[in-house]
Amino acid sequence: MSTEENAWPSIGFEEVQWDAAPDASQSRRQRLRARGPYEAAVVPAISGRSPSISTRVLALAEEATIDMVRFDRDLGESAAPFAALLLRSESVASSEIENLTAGAKRIALAQLGDHSSTNASLIASNVAAMHAAIALSDDLSLPNILAMHRALLEASHPGIAGKLRTAPVWIGGNSPHSASFVPPRHEGVEAALNDLVAFMHRDDMPILTQVAIAHAQFETIHPFPDGNGRTGRALVGALLRNKGVTQKVTIPVSSGLLANTKSYFESLSAYQQGDPEPITEMFAESTFAATDNGRLLAASIDQVQSEIHAALPHSPSESLRATIGYLVREPALSAESLIEMTGQSSSSAYRNIATLESIGALKASSHIKGRKVWIAPAVIEALDEFALRAGKRTRA
């Protein structure tokens, strides 16, 4: 490739006319600043570009990729109980980067239809988006990116869910004139995403470098009115699955990014200025933090299952084993959800719930949509501990 092809391009800027009516709720000074043209980013095409990354960071990224493959492999046949919890943990951490926080109990109840906590409901929608991302990972395409976004926002913002933006957006400030960053004009978003899809389909560069750059480019394009960060991080899980790094579980990379959100956003800014190395290094370091935390979660869930089995008053039936397997994946359940997901009879479901309630493995919680709900306290505690470890971070 030519030298130009090897140089990573920085974003450009173009002047855009601003015709919006003044916002009467703003101060006079704010209204004066929000007049006239503003500068929006021009995102360069990257599908034919190859980044120049230092040997040190390339080696770190390769080591991180190997660590992810090992993490996925080491769970082996026991991956099933942890896959749902790791995906949930990634969704929670990704949401927390956007300052959306809720405890594991609230989130688990929200997934059963409890809408009393807005944040928990939004995080539950992020779990749905992650499920969609993994399900669609075989075909990384613009329609499937829209489907991921639809899964994220169809419950809270159905009018914009799964639709590219048709108006300006900006980050920070009360108008694009005072913003810290103004993404490209909406007219160019679809072409920029198609170029990004072409970049993701390449197989001639280190995987984690490709994943980090794809994420940074997506965030720079900012294709949606809302939900860009969470959709972009869901895309990370889909791309890792598509490239064969993971087969069984979702690596909770966002839990690693939470270690220092200031550095995360600074690395995105560096990328926009033409330097893809900081975001690549950030993703590599975050991967190690994520797999370390994930291993601790897996060990906690293993212990929970062992303690449940040890406390049983009798040898478990097949349906009771299935119930235990279900509660460690979904720590809030109703008899109806248990029957639906395990196929056991109504009488078996209620009998198994009663058995697990008698030893403290389940605890009656509330009623949701007229259905009695139980939670698994030990699993809730393990998830909250995972979030606490990931949340020991500094913010900008």
C-alpha positions as CSV (number, residue, x, y, z in Angstrom):
1,M,0.0,0.0,0.0
2,S,1.0,3.6,-0.5
3,T,2.2,5.9,2.3
4,E,-1.2,7.7,2.1
5,E,-3.1,4.4,2.5
6,N,-1.0,3.5,5.6
7,A,-1.5,6.9,7.3
8,W,-4.7,6.9,9.4
9,P,-6.8,9.9,8.5
10,S,-8.1,12.4,11.0
11,I,-11.6,13.9,10.8
12,G,-12.1,17.1,8.9
13,F,-14.7,19.8,9.4
14,E,-17.2,21.6,7.3
15,E,-19.4,24.6,7.9
16,V,-23.1,23.9,8.2
17,Q,-25.9,26.5,8.3
18,W,-28.0,26.5,11.5
19,D,-31.6,27.5,10.9
20,A,-33.2,26.3,14.1
21,A,-35.4,28.7,16.0
22,P,-34.0,30.1,19.2
23,D,-34.7,28.1,22.4
24,A,-36.8,30.4,24.6
25,S,-35.7,28.4,27.7
26,Q,-32.0,29.4,27.2
27,S,-30.4,32.6,28.5
28,R,-29.8,35.5,26.1
29,R,-26.1,34.7,26.0
30,Q,-26.8,31.1,25.0
31,R,-29.2,32.2,22.3
32,L,-26.6,34.6,20.9
33,R,-24.0,31.9,20.8
34,A,-26.4,29.5,19.1
35,R,-26.7,31.6,15.9
36,G,-25.2,31.3,12.5
37,P,-23.2,28.4,11.0
38,Y,-21.3,25.8,13.0
39,E,-18.6,23.2,12.2
40,A,-19.5,19.5,11.8
41,A,-17.1,16.7,11.5
42,V,-16.3,15.1,8.2
43,V,-15.6,11.4,8.7
44,P,-13.1,10.0,6.3
45,A,-13.6,6.5,4.7
46,I,-11.5,3.8,6.3
47,S,-12.4,0.6,4.4
48,G,-9.2,0.7,2.4
49,R,-6.9,2.0,5.1
50,S,-4.4,0.1,7.3
51,P,-3.4,1.5,10.7
52,S,0.1,2.0,11.8
53,I,0.3,0.6,15.4
54,S,3.5,0.3,17.4
55,T,5.0,-3.1,18.0
56,R,4.5,-2.7,21.7
57,V,0.7,-2.1,21.4
58,L,0.3,-4.8,18.7
59,A,2.0,-7.3,21.0
60,L,-0.3,-6.2,23.9
61,A,-3.4,-6.5,21.6
62,E,-2.4,-10.0,20.5
63,E,-1.8,-11.1,24.1
64,A,-5.3,-9.7,24.9
65,T,-6.9,-11.6,22.0
66,I,-5.2,-14.8,23.1
67,D,-6.5,-14.2,26.7
68,M,-10.1,-13.8,25.3
69,V,-9.8,-17.0,23.4
70,R,-8.5,-18.8,26.5
71,F,-11.3,-17.3,28.6
72,D,-14.0,-18.5,26.2
73,R,-12.3,-21.9,26.0
74,D,-11.7,-22.4,29.7
75,L,-15.4,-22.2,30.5
76,G,-15.8,-25.2,28.2
77,E,-18.9,-27.2,28.6
78,S,-19.9,-25.2,31.7
79,A,-20.2,-22.0,29.7
80,A,-24.1,-22.1,29.6
81,P,-24.7,-20.8,33.2
82,F,-22.2,-18.0,32.7
83,A,-23.0,-16.9,29.2
84,A,-26.2,-15.1,30.1
85,L,-24.6,-13.5,33.2
86,L,-21.6,-12.3,31.3
87,L,-23.8,-10.8,28.6
88,R,-25.9,-9.1,31.3
89,S,-22.7,-7.9,33.0
90,E,-21.4,-6.4,29.7
91,S,-24.8,-4.7,29.2
92,V,-24.8,-3.2,32.7
93,A,-21.2,-1.9,32.4
94,S,-21.9,-0.4,29.0
95,S,-24.9,1.4,30.4
96,E,-22.9,2.6,33.4
97,I,-20.5,4.3,31.0
98,E,-23.5,6.4,30.0
99,N,-24.3,7.0,33.7
100,L,-27.2,4.6,33.8
101,T,-26.9,2.6,37.0
102,A,-29.1,0.1,38.8
103,G,-28.6,-2.9,41.1
104,A,-28.7,-6.5,39.8
105,K,-32.0,-7.1,41.5
106,R,-33.7,-4.2,39.9
107,I,-32.4,-5.2,36.5
108,A,-33.4,-8.8,36.9
109,L,-37.0,-7.7,37.9
110,A,-37.0,-5.2,34.9
111,Q,-36.4,-8.1,32.6
112,L,-39.5,-9.8,33.9
113,G,-41.5,-6.6,33.2
114,D,-41.1,-4.5,36.3
115,H,-41.0,-0.9,35.0
116,S,-40.8,0.9,38.4
117,S,-37.1,1.8,37.8
118,T,-36.4,3.7,34.6
119,N,-32.7,3.0,34.7
120,A,-33.2,-0.7,35.3
121,S,-35.6,-0.8,32.3
122,L,-33.1,0.9,30.1
123,I,-30.4,-1.4,31.1
124,A,-32.7,-4.4,30.5
125,S,-33.2,-3.1,27.0
126,N,-29.4,-3.0,26.6
127,V,-29.4,-6.7,27.5
128,A,-31.9,-7.2,24.7
129,A,-29.6,-5.3,22.3
130,M,-26.6,-7.4,23.3
131,H,-28.6,-10.6,22.6
132,A,-29.5,-9.2,19.2
133,A,-25.9,-8.3,18.5
134,I,-24.7,-11.8,19.2
135,A,-27.6,-13.4,17.3
136,L,-26.8,-11.2,14.3
137,S,-23.0,-11.5,14.4
138,D,-22.8,-13.9,11.5
139,D,-23.9,-11.1,9.2
140,L,-22.4,-7.7,10.1
141,S,-24.5,-5.4,7.9
142,L,-26.2,-2.1,8.1
143,P,-29.7,-3.7,8.5
144,N,-28.4,-5.7,11.4
145,I,-26.8,-2.7,13.1
146,L,-30.2,-1.1,12.8
147,A,-31.7,-4.2,14.4
148,M,-29.3,-3.9,17.4
149,H,-30.4,-0.3,17.9
150,R,-34.1,-1.3,17.6
151,A,-33.7,-3.9,20.3
152,L,-32.0,-1.2,22.5
153,L,-34.6,1.5,22.2
154,E,-37.9,0.0,21.0
155,A,-39.3,-0.1,24.6
156,S,-38.2,3.4,25.6
157,H,-38.0,5.4,22.3
158,P,-40.0,3.5,19.7
159,G,-40.1,6.5,17.4
160,I,-36.3,6.5,16.7
161,A,-35.5,2.8,17.4
162,G,-33.7,1.3,14.5
163,K,-33.7,4.5,12.4
164,L,-30.7,6.6,11.3
165,R,-30.8,10.1,12.5
166,T,-32.3,12.8,10.2
167,A,-31.1,15.9,12.0
168,P,-28.0,17.2,13.6
169,V,-26.7,15.8,17.0
170,W,-24.0,17.1,19.2
171,I,-22.1,16.1,22.3
172,G,-22.0,18.6,25.1
173,G,-23.3,22.2,25.1
174,N,-26.7,23.6,24.4
175,S,-26.3,23.8,20.6
176,P,-23.7,22.6,18.0
177,H,-22.0,26.0,18.4
178,S,-21.0,25.3,22.0
179,A,-20.6,21.5,21.7
180,S,-17.4,19.6,22.5
181,F,-18.0,17.5,19.3
182,V,-20.4,17.7,16.4
183,P,-20.7,14.4,14.4
184,P,-21.1,14.5,10.7
185,R,-24.2,15.7,8.8
186,H,-26.9,13.2,8.8
187,E,-26.9,13.1,5.0
188,G,-23.6,11.2,5.0
189,V,-24.3,8.8,7.8
190,E,-25.5,5.8,5.7
191,A,-22.5,6.0,3.4
192,A,-20.2,6.2,6.3
193,L,-21.8,3.1,8.0
194,N,-21.5,1.1,4.7
195,D,-17.8,2.0,4.6
196,L,-17.5,0.9,8.2
197,V,-19.2,-2.4,7.4
198,A,-16.7,-3.0,4.6
199,F,-13.9,-2.3,7.0
200,M,-15.3,-4.8,9.5
201,H,-15.5,-7.5,6.8
202,R,-11.7,-7.3,6.2
203,D,-9.5,-10.1,7.5
204,D,-6.1,-8.7,7.0
205,M,-5.3,-7.0,10.3
206,P,-5.1,-8.0,14.0
207,I,-8.6,-8.6,15.3
208,L,-8.5,-6.4,18.4
209,T,-7.1,-3.5,16.5
210,Q,-9.9,-3.9,14.0
211,V,-12.5,-4.1,16.8
212,A,-11.2,-1.0,18.5
213,I,-11.0,1.0,15.4
214,A,-14.5,-0.1,14.2
215,H,-15.9,0.9,17.6
216,A,-14.2,4.3,17.5
217,Q,-15.3,5.0,13.9
218,F,-18.9,4.1,14.8
219,E,-18.9,6.5,17.8
220,T,-17.4,9.2,15.5
221,I,-20.2,8.7,12.9
222,H,-22.8,8.8,15.7
223,P,-25.5,7.5,13.4
224,F,-28.5,7.6,15.8
225,P,-30.2,10.4,17.8
226,D,-29.6,8.4,21.0
227,G,-28.1,5.1,22.1
228,N,-24.9,5.3,20.1
229,G,-22.5,4.4,22.9
230,R,-24.4,1.3,23.9
231,T,-25.0,0.2,20.3
232,G,-21.4,0.7,19.5
233,R,-20.2,-1.4,22.5
234,A,-22.8,-4.1,21.6
235,L,-21.2,-4.1,18.1
236,V,-17.8,-5.0,19.8
237,G,-19.3,-8.2,21.1
238,A,-20.8,-9.0,17.7
239,L,-17.5,-8.4,16.0
240,L,-15.5,-10.6,18.4
241,R,-18.0,-13.4,17.8
242,N,-17.9,-12.8,14.0
243,K,-14.1,-13.1,14.0
244,G,-14.1,-16.3,16.0
245,V,-12.5,-14.9,19.1
246,T,-15.5,-15.9,21.2
247,Q,-17.8,-18.8,20.6
248,K,-19.6,-19.4,23.9
249,V,-19.6,-16.2,25.9
250,T,-19.6,-12.4,25.7
251,I,-16.4,-10.8,27.0
252,P,-17.6,-7.9,29.2
253,V,-15.1,-5.4,27.7
254,S,-17.1,-2.5,28.9
255,S,-16.4,-3.5,32.5
256,G,-12.8,-3.0,31.7
257,L,-13.4,0.4,30.1
258,L,-15.2,1.4,33.3
259,A,-11.8,1.3,35.0
260,N,-11.1,4.7,33.6
261,T,-13.8,6.4,31.5
262,K,-11.7,9.5,31.2
263,S,-9.0,7.6,29.3
264,Y,-11.7,5.9,27.2
265,F,-13.1,9.2,26.0
266,E,-9.6,10.6,25.5
267,S,-8.7,7.7,23.3
268,L,-11.8,8.2,21.2
269,S,-10.7,11.9,20.8
270,A,-7.2,10.8,19.8
271,Y,-8.7,8.5,17.2
272,Q,-10.6,11.3,15.7
273,Q,-7.3,13.3,15.4
274,G,-5.8,10.5,13.4
275,D,-4.2,8.3,16.1
276,P,-5.8,4.8,16.4
277,E,-3.1,3.6,18.8
278,P,-4.6,4.8,22.2
279,I,-8.0,3.2,21.5
280,T,-6.3,0.0,20.5
281,E,-4.3,0.0,23.7
282,M,-7.3,0.9,25.8
283,F,-9.3,-2.1,24.4
284,A,-6.4,-4.4,25.1
285,E,-6.0,-3.3,28.7
286,S,-9.7,-3.4,29.2
287,T,-9.8,-6.9,27.9
288,F,-7.5,-8.1,30.6
289,A,-9.5,-6.4,33.3
290,A,-12.7,-7.8,31.8
291,T,-11.5,-11.4,31.7
292,D,-10.1,-11.2,35.2
293,N,-13.4,-9.9,36.5
294,G,-15.3,-12.5,34.5
295,R,-13.3,-15.3,36.0
296,L,-14.1,-14.1,39.5
297,L,-17.8,-14.0,38.5
298,A,-17.6,-17.5,37.1
299,A,-16.0,-18.8,40.3
300,S,-18.7,-17.1,42.4
301,I,-21.5,-18.7,40.4
302,D,-19.7,-22.1,40.6
303,Q,-19.7,-21.7,44.4
304,V,-23.4,-20.6,44.4
305,Q,-24.3,-23.8,42.5
306,S,-22.2,-26.0,44.8
307,E,-23.7,-24.5,47.9
308,I,-27.3,-25.0,46.6
309,H,-26.6,-28.6,45.8
310,A,-25.0,-29.2,49.2
311,A,-28.0,-27.7,51.0
312,L,-30.6,-29.8,49.2
313,P,-32.5,-32.2,51.5
314,H,-32.5,-34.9,48.9
315,S,-30.9,-35.9,45.6
316,P,-32.2,-33.5,43.0
317,S,-34.6,-34.6,40.2
318,E,-33.9,-33.7,36.6
319,S,-36.4,-30.8,36.8
320,L,-34.8,-29.5,40.0
321,R,-31.4,-29.5,38.4
322,A,-32.9,-27.6,35.5
323,T,-34.4,-25.1,37.9
324,I,-31.0,-24.5,39.6
325,G,-29.4,-24.1,36.2
326,Y,-32.1,-21.5,35.3
327,L,-31.9,-19.4,38.4
328,V,-28.1,-18.9,38.1
329,R,-28.7,-17.6,34.6
330,E,-31.8,-15.6,35.4
331,P,-31.8,-14.5,39.1
332,A,-35.4,-13.3,39.0
333,L,-38.0,-15.8,38.0
334,S,-41.7,-16.6,38.1
335,A,-43.2,-20.1,37.9
336,E,-44.5,-19.2,34.5
337,S,-41.0,-18.1,33.2
338,L,-39.5,-21.3,34.7
339,I,-42.1,-23.5,33.0
340,E,-41.6,-21.7,29.6
341,M,-37.8,-21.9,29.7
342,T,-37.3,-25.4,31.1
343,G,-40.4,-27.2,29.8
344,Q,-41.2,-28.7,33.2
345,S,-44.8,-29.1,34.4
346,S,-46.6,-26.6,36.6
347,S,-46.6,-28.9,39.6
348,S,-42.9,-29.6,39.2
349,A,-42.1,-25.9,38.9
350,Y,-43.9,-24.9,42.1
351,R,-42.5,-27.9,44.0
352,N,-38.9,-27.0,42.9
353,I,-39.4,-23.3,43.8
354,A,-40.7,-24.4,47.2
355,T,-37.6,-26.6,47.8
356,L,-35.2,-23.9,46.8
357,E,-37.0,-21.3,48.9
358,S,-36.8,-23.6,51.9
359,I,-33.0,-23.6,51.7
360,G,-32.7,-19.9,51.0
361,A,-31.6,-20.3,47.3
362,L,-34.8,-18.4,46.3
363,K,-36.6,-15.6,48.1
364,A,-40.1,-14.3,47.4
365,S,-39.8,-10.8,46.0
366,S,-42.9,-9.2,44.6
367,H,-45.7,-9.6,42.0
368,I,-45.1,-8.4,38.4
369,K,-48.1,-8.3,36.1
370,G,-50.0,-10.4,38.6
371,R,-47.4,-13.1,38.8
372,K,-45.4,-13.9,41.9
373,V,-41.7,-13.5,41.5
374,W,-38.7,-15.0,43.3
375,I,-35.1,-13.8,43.3
376,A,-31.8,-15.8,43.8
377,P,-30.0,-13.7,46.5
378,A,-26.6,-15.3,46.1
379,V,-26.6,-14.7,42.3
380,I,-27.8,-11.1,42.8
381,E,-24.9,-10.6,45.2
382,A,-22.4,-12.1,42.8
383,L,-23.6,-9.8,40.0
384,D,-23.4,-6.7,42.3
385,E,-19.9,-7.7,43.4
386,F,-18.9,-7.9,39.7
387,A,-20.3,-4.5,39.1
388,L,-18.6,-3.1,42.2
389,R,-15.2,-4.4,41.0
390,A,-15.8,-2.9,37.5
391,G,-17.0,0.3,39.1
392,K,-13.8,1.1,41.0
393,R,-12.9,3.7,38.5
394,T,-12.1,7.4,37.9
395,R,-14.3,9.6,35.8
396,A,-13.5,12.8,33.9
